[in-house]
Amino acid sequence: MTYQGLLIGLGTFLIIGVFHPIVIKAQYYFGTGCWWVFLLAGIAAVAGSLFVGNLLASALLGVTGFSCFWSILEVFQQEKRVERGWFPRNPKRVKK
């Protein structure tokens, strides 16, 4: 019996769950200007997944990379949520 599929599923669930507050905090402190950090992290994770020999690690790196890519969209969506008043605006950050 192999548990890799179960571990990949659990890892995916946890990675997505971790990225939700990361996106909220990134937008709060840095605004939408931090999108390029998610892009670089995503490229690094996806590239890393190509060179890792372990299937579980490679899959989780791939999930992390594409979660980073998805976070780029979410940072801009989070900005809209803040404008609607659904999330607090950072009073120390001046809107451009």
C-alpha positions as CSV (number, residue, x, y, z in Angstrom):
1,M,0.0,0.0,0.0
2,T,1.3,3.5,-0.9
3,Y,0.4,6.7,0.9
4,Q,1.9,9.1,-1.6
5,G,-1.4,10.1,-3.1
6,L,-2.9,10.7,0.3
7,L,0.2,12.8,1.4
8,I,0.1,14.8,-1.8
9,G,-3.6,15.6,-1.2
10,L,-2.9,16.6,2.4
11,G,0.1,18.6,1.4
12,T,-2.0,20.4,-1.3
13,F,-4.7,21.2,1.2
14,L,-2.2,22.6,3.7
15,I,-0.3,24.6,1.0
16,I,-3.5,26.2,-0.2
17,G,-4.5,26.9,3.4
18,V,-1.2,28.6,4.1
19,F,-1.3,30.8,1.0
20,H,-4.7,32.4,2.0
21,P,-3.3,34.4,5.0
22,I,0.0,35.0,3.1
23,V,-1.9,36.8,0.3
24,I,-3.9,38.8,2.8
25,K,-0.8,39.9,4.8
26,A,1.2,40.6,1.6
27,Q,-1.6,42.9,0.3
28,Y,-2.0,44.6,3.7
29,Y,1.7,45.4,4.1
30,F,2.9,45.8,0.5
31,G,-0.2,46.3,-1.7
32,T,-0.4,44.8,-5.2
33,G,3.3,45.7,-5.8
34,C,4.4,42.5,-4.3
35,W,3.0,40.3,-7.1
36,W,6.5,39.8,-8.6
37,V,7.6,38.1,-5.4
38,F,4.9,35.5,-6.0
39,L,6.0,35.2,-9.6
40,L,9.7,34.6,-8.7
41,A,8.8,32.2,-5.9
42,G,6.5,30.3,-8.3
43,I,9.1,30.0,-11.0
44,A,11.7,28.8,-8.5
45,A,9.3,26.2,-7.0
46,V,8.2,24.9,-10.4
47,A,11.8,24.7,-11.7
48,G,12.8,22.9,-8.5
49,S,10.0,20.4,-9.0
50,L,11.6,19.5,-12.3
51,F,14.9,18.6,-10.7
52,V,13.8,16.8,-7.5
53,G,13.9,13.0,-7.9
54,N,11.4,12.3,-5.1
55,L,7.8,12.1,-6.5
56,L,6.2,13.5,-3.3
57,A,8.6,16.4,-3.0
58,S,8.3,17.2,-6.7
59,A,4.6,17.2,-6.6
60,L,4.5,19.4,-3.5
61,L,6.9,21.8,-5.1
62,G,4.7,21.9,-8.2
63,V,1.7,22.6,-6.1
64,T,3.5,25.4,-4.2
65,G,4.7,26.9,-7.5
66,F,1.3,27.1,-9.0
67,S,-0.2,28.3,-5.7
68,C,2.3,31.2,-6.0
69,F,1.1,31.9,-9.5
70,W,-2.5,31.8,-8.3
71,S,-1.6,34.2,-5.5
72,I,-0.7,36.9,-8.1
73,L,-4.3,37.0,-9.1
74,E,-5.5,36.8,-5.5
75,V,-3.4,39.8,-4.5
76,F,-5.2,42.0,-7.0
77,Q,-8.6,40.4,-6.0
78,Q,-7.7,41.1,-2.3
79,E,-7.2,44.8,-3.2
80,K,-10.7,44.9,-4.5
81,R,-12.0,43.2,-1.3
82,V,-10.3,45.9,0.7
83,E,-11.8,48.6,-1.4
84,R,-15.3,47.1,-0.8
85,G,-14.6,47.2,3.0
86,W,-14.5,43.4,3.4
87,F,-10.9,43.5,4.8
88,P,-9.1,46.3,6.7
89,R,-7.0,48.8,4.9
90,N,-3.5,49.4,6.2
91,P,-3.5,53.0,7.5
92,K,0.3,53.3,7.3
93,R,0.4,52.5,3.6
94,V,-0.5,55.4,1.3
95,K,-2.7,54.4,-1.6
96,K,-1.2,55.5,-5.0
